[in-house]
Each structure stands twice: as structure tokens, then as C-alpha cells.
Amino acid sequence: MTEHQQPNPHICCVDPATGREIPTPNETVICLGNFDGVHRGHRELIRKAREWRDRDFPGAACGVFCFRELSSDFLASNPPAHLTTPEERMRQFSEAGAEFVLLADFSAIRDLSPSDFAVDCLRKTCRCVAAVCGFNYRFGKNAVGNADLLKKLLGAPLFVCEAVIDGGEPISSTRIRSALKEGRAEDAARMLGRPYAIEGAVCHGKELGRQLGFPTANQNFPVNAVIPRFGVYVSSCTVNGKTYRGVSNVGVHPTVDDPNTAANCETYILGYRGDLYGKVLRVAFLRFLRPEKPFSSVEALREQIAADASAAREE
């Protein structure tokens, strides 16, 4: 078997800045992980890898190896919701400095022995000359491999990063999900390194907000996305390259809708004028204002929206 095998059909190399498939570089410094959220801990891996590459492996490209689908989607009986869509994850990789992303099909890789994964997959197929992983990294069939075993098997230098600490505990995707579910948007933003956001086309709603004098943009949450605690948030809204302050309601609109309605995000964008239907809107959740609640009348709802907008203006 040659050092550089033929391309593996279950692994493709992608430019994170464009999303286009590219040839695997001849030499790679690879960051290993699941990378849901591409949070501050993940970004530290990429930062360390780039620093190491620049010093000791100047001929290599620096990037990420991860699964196209999150491994938890396959391994957990009740998989956790996702902090990033595939497109958002790529964007965050690019912003963090990854020059390539090696996307692997989990179903095709999951049963590899630790040795086959380290030697055949990383070293030979992915052309790894050095790797970086977190202190709790696991690999191989049934996740039997750890960082110590990878050091022995890889045949290339491995740097193991310590945890990035926030509030006395390691930053993790699990902690960030919990913060969002509890409405702690600021805590989630601190661990992510940016506010949690959704992005998608504006769809038609009941247009009640328009009738109340507060036209709103309705969005569905991406499939499998984390839905923050129901309630009203101060938000940052980006459309057509411009950013505005907004007030976003996450929930089911109990004053006017059946409580069994699927949750969505409805945003009043301060200072925006124009038709948003069909346009792509990015909504970042900055601060939780209040829980979602039913109102005794539509007029009471209108008064509350005005108060929420006033609070957002003062941010």
C-alpha cells in the first residue's frame, strides 16, 4: 500500500470558504473533532494547528477532519439538536482559519479499528503529517481509541489541547445547548464566541404584526436546530448585507395560535422598511427579555410589543 492511496469515496476535501470540492493537499495538519457549533474550544484547536503548522510544517495545509453528519445523530437514542447547519459550520471553519475540511461519511468510517482509522484514513488517505485533537477525543469502532492511543498509532506528531474553560467548566456543545434551552443567550454567546443565530428565508405568516403596526418577519427553524427557550429576545438581524436591531419571538404565539403549532421565530426589525418575503434573514439572539405568554387581548399584545421594541432600542 502506498503512502498516498487513491481517493476514498467516503471522504471528500472541501474549501470551507466556497463549499466546493477541492483536491486533498499533499501534506495536511488536521484538527479532529465533531465540531458542532465550532465554539471557542474548537477554534482553539484550529488556532493551535495553524500556529504549529506555520512553525514546523510550512509546506502543509491546515484544516479539519469531521463527519458530514454529526456522530451523535447515529449513536444517541435521542440525538441532541444541532448548533450549526452544515452551511454555518463551513462558514465558521473558514472564519476560524481552516484552509480545507475533510468531510467523512460516518456510516462508512464508524467500524474502522483505531489502527485503520489512524493509519489508513488519516495518515495515508488524508495525508496527515501532524494532528491536533481535544483532551477527550475518541475514535475507532465503539470509540475505543483515545488521544494516547492515537499518539502511538498515527505515525505523525499529535498535539492534545486542554479544555477551554468558561465559568469554571470546559466549554462544550452540551453546555451551550443547555444555556440556549434556559434562555441564557449571553452565556451561550460567550462560549460560542458569537451569538447563536439562525438563517433562512422569510416566509408568510398571519400578518398580525403588520396590523398592529409592527410588521414582523417569520422564519422556520432549520431542521434539527436548537430552539432556544420560548420567549422574546433582543436580536441582531442581517439582511442584504446590513444589520439592524430587532425583537424576536421564539415560540408558538399563544395569544393567536393553537399551542400545538410548530415553534418558529418572528422578528420585528427596528428601522427596516421594505418587503422581506423570500429574502434570507440572519437572526442572532443577544438577550432574553421575557417568557412567551398569552395576552388578554390583541391590544395588550400590541402594547407589549411596543415595550419590547423600546427595550431593544436601549441596548
N, C-alpha and C positions, 0 to 999 in steps of 0.2 A: 504494500500500500504506500503510495507516495505521500509526501508531507502535505501537499495541497491536492485534495481529492476533487473529483468532478462536483459541480454544484449539487447541493442537496435539494430535492424538490420541496422539502418541508421547511426550508429556511430561505428567506429572501432578504436581500440587503436593500434598504430604502433610505433615500435622502429625507431627513425629517423636515427640512425647510420646504420641500415641494411635494412630498408624498410619493415621488416617483421611484421606481426600482432602479438601482444602480449596481455596477459590479462590486463584489466584495473586495475591499482594499487588500493589497498583497501582505500587509502586516497590520494587525489591529491590537489596540489596547481596549479591553472590553470591560464595561460595567455590567454586573449581573444582578438581577432582581426582578420583582413583579411590577414595580413602578406604578401602582395605581395612585394617581394624584400628583406624581412627580413632585413630592413635597420637599421640604428643606433637607431631610435626611438623604433622599435620592439625589438632590442637587449637589450635596456634599460629595457623594460618590463620583459624580461626573467632574466636579472641580478637582478632586484629588487625582483622578485619572488623567486629566489634561495636564496638570502640574507635573505628574510623573512622566507622562509621555514627552512633554517639552524638554525635560531634563535628561532622560535616559533612553528614549526611543523616538528620536526626532523624525525617523523615516516612516513611522506608523501613523495610522488614522485612529482617532479616539471616538468611541461610540458605545452603544448599548446593545446588549442581548436580552430580549424578553419574549414572552409568548404573545402571539397575536390575540389570543383570548386569555383573560386572567385565569391562572391555575385554580383559583377559588371557585370559578364557575363550574369546574369539573369535580373538585374534591369535596366541597361543602354540601351537606344535605339541604341547607338553606343559604345559598350564596349571598354574600353581602352586596349591597348596591355599590355602584361604581362612582368614584370621584371625578373621573375623566372619561370622555368619549374617546374612541381611537384617534379621532382628528385632534382633539385637545391634547391628548398625550403626546402626539407627534410635535405639536406646536411648542409644548413645554420642553420637550427634549431639545428642540432646536434652540430655544431661548437659553437653555442651560449650558449649551455649548457642545452637544453631541454632533459629530460630523456624519454619523451613519447610525442606523438602527437595524439590527439583525432580528427579524421577526420570525419566530418559530411556531409551528403548529403543535400545541400542547399534546394532542392525542397521539401524534407521531413520535414525540420525544419522551413522554412520561414513563415509558417502561424501559428506557435505556439504563444499563447499570451505571454506577458512578464512574467507572473506568471508561466505558464507551462514551459517556457524555463529555467527560473531561478531555479525553484524547482524540476521539474521532470527530466529535461535534465541535468542541471549542478550538482545540489545537489545530486540527487538520482542515476541517471544513470552513471554520470561521477565521482561520489564520491568526490565532491569538498568540501574541508574543509576551503579553502581560495582562493581568486581570485585576479588577477591584470588586470586592463584594462587602456586604454588611456583616456585622458580627454574628447575626442569626441566620445567615444564608443557608438554605438546604437545597439539595439537588439529587438526581438519580431516582430510580424506581422506589416508590414508597418514601421518598425524601430521606433516605438513609445517609446521604452524604452531607458533611458539614464543611466549614472553612478549613479545618485542619486536614481533612481527607483531600480536599481539592488541592491544597498545597503540595501534597505528596504525589498526586496523580497528574497534575496539569503539565508538568514538564516546562513550565514557564513561571516567572515570578508572580506572586499573588500578594496584593495589599489588602488587609482586612480593616475596614473602617469601624471605629467605635460609634456608638449611638450618638445622634444629635439630641441634646436634652432640651426639653421645654417644660417648665413647671415642675422640675424635679424628676420627670419621667422621659423615656425615649419617645421621640416623635414617631408616630405610626399611622397608617391609613385607618386602623381601627379607632384610634383616639380621635382622629379628625371626623370620622363618620359620627361618632358619639356626640361630639361638640355640635355638629350641624343638627342632629336629631333633637338636641336640647335647646336649640336656638342660640347657641353661643358662637355667633358668626365671627366675632372678633378673635376668639380663641382659635377657631378653625383657620382663619386667615393668617394668624401668626405662625401656625405650624406648617401651613401650605407654603408660606412665603408670598401669598397673594390672596385676595378674597375668593371664596368659592363662587363659581359662575356657571350659568347655563347659556347656551347659544342656540338659536334656531329661528325659523321663520315665524312671523307674527300671523296668527290665524284669527278667524272671525269668532266673536263671542256674541253676547246678547246686546251689546252696545248700551248697557245701563249706565256705565260710567260717562259716556258721552251725553246722555240725557241729564245726568246730574251736574254737568259742567266740568267733568274730569275724565276726558277720553283716555281709555286705557288700551294697552297692547297685551293681547292674550298669547301665551305660549304654552305648549305642552312640554313636559319634562322629557328629555331624551330617554330612550328605553334603558332600563336598569340603572338610571341615575339616582344618586342620593337625593331624596326630597327633604329639605330642611323642615324643622318644626313648623307646623301650621301657624301662620300669623303674618304680621306686617313688618316689612324691613325697609330701612333706608338702603337704597341701592345706587349703583353706578351703571349707567346704561350707555352702550356704544352702538351707534347706527351710522352707516355711511361715513365711517372714519371720525365721527365727532362723539364726544362723551358728555352726558348730561347727568344731573342728579335725578333720582326717581324714588317713588314709593311703590314697593312691590308686595302684593298679597299672595301668599302661598297657601293653598287650601281649596275648599270646595264651595265658598260663598254661601254660608248657611242662611243668610237673610233671604236670598232669592232662589237658591238651588236645593235640590234633593241632596241630603248629606252623604248619600252613597255615590255621588258624582265623582269621577276621577279627579284627583288633585291636579291643578295647573298653577301657572304663575301669571298674575295680571298686574301690569305696571302702569302707573301714571308717571309720565316723563315730564319733569318740570321744564318749561320753556321750549318744548318741541312743538313745532307746527308742521303738519303735513300728514299724508297718508302712509301708514306703516304696513298695511296688509301685504303679505308676501315677502317683505324685506327681512333680512337677517338682523336680529337684535341680540346683543350680548348683555346679560343682566348679571351683575356681580353683587352679592349680598354683603352689605357692610355692617349693619347693626340691627338687632331685633328691637322693634318698637313696642309691639303689643301682641297678645294672642289673637287669633281669629275668633270672632264671636258673632252671634246673631244680634240684629238690632230690631227695636220695636217697630220701626218704620223706615221707609226708604229715605225720608228726610233726615232721620237720625244718622243713617249711614252716610249721607252727604256731608253732614256736619263733622263726622269723624274723619272722613277722607280729607276734608279741608284742614283739620287739626294735624293729621299725619303729614300732609304736604308742608304745612308750616314748620313742623319739627324737622323735616328733611332739609328745608331751605336753610335752617340754622346750623346744619352740620358743617 
